[in-house]
């Protein structure tokens, strides 16, 4: 009898964990509702938007503060407008994109790692300013060295 009860309990836990993206109700009373993902942001650059969306889903982020590491290398990104919403980013890789203006990164004061290598059209004055302002490792394009 105990074995049967244990088997039923394990089965129910397994079934409920498989439904972690759905709410669960008993007698019309919601017992479980999954945390909704953070979506209160927009980007002018769809490539940046796709990269951020993917990272937010992979960490099940429910706020902008949850995003600490973002790797958007080789993503075809041209514009960074809107990235300042994610002010808690600590590590950001934007290597080998098509960036020209990186002023928005000056607002990300928590950055301890930034990679901008391979962005051949970047404004070198701002790239050098990022090296000075940010307390951490900043890789700038070769033409800016």
GIVENPE-V889836 format. One record per residue. N is the residue number from 0. RES is the residue in one small letter. SS is DSSP state (helix for helix, strand for strand, loop for the rest). OMEGA is omega in radians with two decimals (999 if undefined). NEAR is the number of other ideal C-beta (glycine too) atoms within 10 Angstrom. Layout:
n:N res:RES ss:SS omega:OMEGA near:NEAR
n:N res:RES ss:SS omega:OMEGA near:NEAR
This chain:
n:0 res:x ss:loop omega:3.14 near:5
n:1 res:x ss:helix omega:3.13 near:6
n:2 res:x ss:helix omega:-3.14 near:7
n:3 res:x ss:helix omega:3.11 near:8
n:4 res:x ss:helix omega:3.11 near:9
n:5 res:x ss:helix omega:3.12 near:10
n:6 res:x ss:helix omega:3.10 near:10
n:7 res:x ss:helix omega:3.14 near:10
n:8 res:x ss:helix omega:3.11 near:10
n:9 res:x ss:helix omega:3.12 near:10
n:10 res:x ss:helix omega:-3.13 near:10
n:11 res:x ss:helix omega:3.12 near:10
n:12 res:x ss:helix omega:3.12 near:10
n:13 res:x ss:helix omega:3.13 near:9
n:14 res:x ss:helix omega:3.14 near:10
n:15 res:x ss:helix omega:3.13 near:13
n:16 res:x ss:helix omega:3.09 near:8
n:17 res:x ss:helix omega:-3.11 near:9
n:18 res:x ss:loop omega:-3.05 near:11
n:19 res:x ss:loop omega:3.10 near:11
n:20 res:x ss:loop omega:-3.09 near:7
n:21 res:x ss:loop omega:3.06 near:11
n:22 res:x ss:loop omega:-3.09 near:10
n:23 res:x ss:strand omega:-3.11 near:13
n:24 res:x ss:strand omega:3.03 near:11
n:25 res:x ss:strand omega:-3.10 near:8
n:26 res:x ss:loop omega:3.12 near:5
n:27 res:x ss:loop omega:3.04 near:5
n:28 res:x ss:strand omega:-3.11 near:6
n:29 res:x ss:strand omega:-3.13 near:9
n:30 res:x ss:strand omega:-3.11 near:10
n:31 res:x ss:strand omega:3.03 near:12
n:32 res:x ss:loop omega:-3.11 near:10
n:33 res:x ss:loop omega:3.08 near:13
n:34 res:x ss:loop omega:3.13 near:10
n:35 res:x ss:loop omega:-3.12 near:8
n:36 res:x ss:loop omega:3.11 near:14
n:37 res:x ss:loop omega:-3.14 near:19
n:38 res:x ss:loop omega:-3.06 near:10
n:39 res:x ss:loop omega:3.13 near:7
n:40 res:x ss:loop omega:3.04 near:16
n:41 res:x ss:loop omega:-3.14 near:9
n:42 res:x ss:loop omega:3.05 near:19
n:43 res:x ss:loop omega:-3.11 near:11
n:44 res:x ss:loop omega:-3.09 near:22
n:45 res:x ss:helix omega:3.11 near:13
n:46 res:x ss:helix omega:3.06 near:16
n:47 res:x ss:helix omega:3.11 near:24
n:48 res:x ss:helix omega:3.13 near:15
n:49 res:x ss:helix omega:3.14 near:15
n:50 res:x ss:helix omega:-3.14 near:21
n:51 res:x ss:helix omega:3.11 near:25
n:52 res:x ss:helix omega:-3.12 near:15
n:53 res:x ss:helix omega:3.14 near:13
n:54 res:x ss:helix omega:3.13 near:18
n:55 res:x ss:helix omega:3.10 near:21
n:56 res:x ss:helix omega:-3.08 near:10
n:57 res:x ss:helix omega:3.12 near:8
n:58 res:x ss:helix omega:-3.12 near:13
n:59 res:x ss:loop omega:-3.08 near:14
n:60 res:x ss:loop omega:3.06 near:19
n:61 res:x ss:loop omega:3.02 near:14
n:62 res:x ss:loop omega:3.13 near:13
n:63 res:x ss:helix omega:-3.12 near:17
n:64 res:x ss:helix omega:-3.13 near:12
n:65 res:x ss:helix omega:-3.08 near:15
n:66 res:x ss:loop omega:-3.12 near:22
n:67 res:x ss:loop omega:-3.10 near:16
n:68 res:x ss:strand omega:-3.12 near:12
n:69 res:x ss:strand omega:3.10 near:20
n:70 res:x ss:strand omega:3.13 near:15
n:71 res:x ss:loop omega:3.10 near:24
n:72 res:x ss:loop omega:3.08 near:15
n:73 res:x ss:loop omega:-3.08 near:12
n:74 res:x ss:loop omega:-3.13 near:20
n:75 res:x ss:loop omega:-3.09 near:14
n:76 res:x ss:loop omega:3.12 near:23
n:77 res:x ss:loop omega:-3.06 near:18
n:78 res:x ss:loop omega:3.10 near:18
n:79 res:x ss:loop omega:-3.13 near:24
n:80 res:x ss:loop omega:3.13 near:14
n:81 res:x ss:loop omega:-3.10 near:16
n:82 res:x ss:helix omega:-3.12 near:25
n:83 res:x ss:helix omega:3.06 near:16
n:84 res:x ss:helix omega:-3.10 near:16
n:85 res:x ss:loop omega:-3.00 near:24
n:86 res:x ss:loop omega:-3.12 near:14
n:87 res:x ss:loop omega:3.13 near:15
n:88 res:x ss:loop omega:3.12 near:24
n:89 res:x ss:loop omega:-3.13 near:15
n:90 res:x ss:strand omega:-3.06 near:16
n:91 res:x ss:strand omega:3.09 near:25
n:92 res:x ss:strand omega:3.13 near:19
n:93 res:x ss:loop omega:-3.08 near:27
n:94 res:x ss:loop omega:3.04 near:18
n:95 res:x ss:loop omega:3.00 near:19
n:96 res:x ss:loop omega:3.14 near:26
n:97 res:x ss:loop omega:-3.07 near:16
n:98 res:x ss:loop omega:3.01 near:24
n:99 res:x ss:loop omega:-3.09 near:14
n:100 res:x ss:loop omega:-3.13 near:14
n:101 res:x ss:loop omega:3.13 near:20
n:102 res:x ss:helix omega:-3.11 near:13
n:103 res:x ss:helix omega:-3.11 near:14
n:104 res:x ss:helix omega:3.11 near:25
n:105 res:x ss:helix omega:3.13 near:14
n:106 res:x ss:helix omega:-3.13 near:13
n:107 res:x ss:loop omega:-2.99 near:20
n:108 res:x ss:loop omega:3.13 near:12
n:109 res:x ss:loop omega:-3.12 near:15
n:110 res:x ss:loop omega:3.03 near:22
n:111 res:x ss:loop omega:3.10 near:14
n:112 res:x ss:strand omega:3.12 near:15
n:113 res:x ss:strand omega:3.12 near:24
n:114 res:x ss:strand omega:3.12 near:19
n:115 res:x ss:loop omega:-3.10 near:24
n:116 res:x ss:loop omega:3.08 near:16
n:117 res:x ss:loop omega:3.06 near:17
n:118 res:x ss:loop omega:-2.94 near:23
n:119 res:x ss:loop omega:-3.10 near:14
n:120 res:x ss:loop omega:-3.05 near:12
n:121 res:x ss:loop omega:3.07 near:22
n:122 res:x ss:loop omega:-3.05 near:15
n:123 res:x ss:helix omega:3.13 near:12
n:124 res:x ss:helix omega:3.13 near:8
n:125 res:x ss:helix omega:3.11 near:20
n:126 res:x ss:helix omega:3.11 near:22
n:127 res:x ss:helix omega:3.10 near:14
n:128 res:x ss:helix omega:3.10 near:16
n:129 res:x ss:helix omega:3.10 near:18
n:130 res:x ss:helix omega:-3.11 near:17
n:131 res:x ss:helix omega:-3.02 near:7
n:132 res:x ss:helix omega:-3.05 near:13
n:133 res:x ss:loop omega:3.13 near:18
n:134 res:x ss:loop omega:-3.12 near:9
n:135 res:x ss:loop omega:-3.10 near:12
n:136 res:x ss:strand omega:3.12 near:12
n:137 res:x ss:strand omega:3.06 near:21
n:138 res:x ss:strand omega:3.14 near:18
n:139 res:x ss:loop omega:-3.13 near:20
n:140 res:x ss:loop omega:-3.09 near:18
n:141 res:x ss:helix omega:-3.11 near:9
n:142 res:x ss:helix omega:3.14 near:11
n:143 res:x ss:helix omega:-3.12 near:18
n:144 res:x ss:loop omega:999 near:10
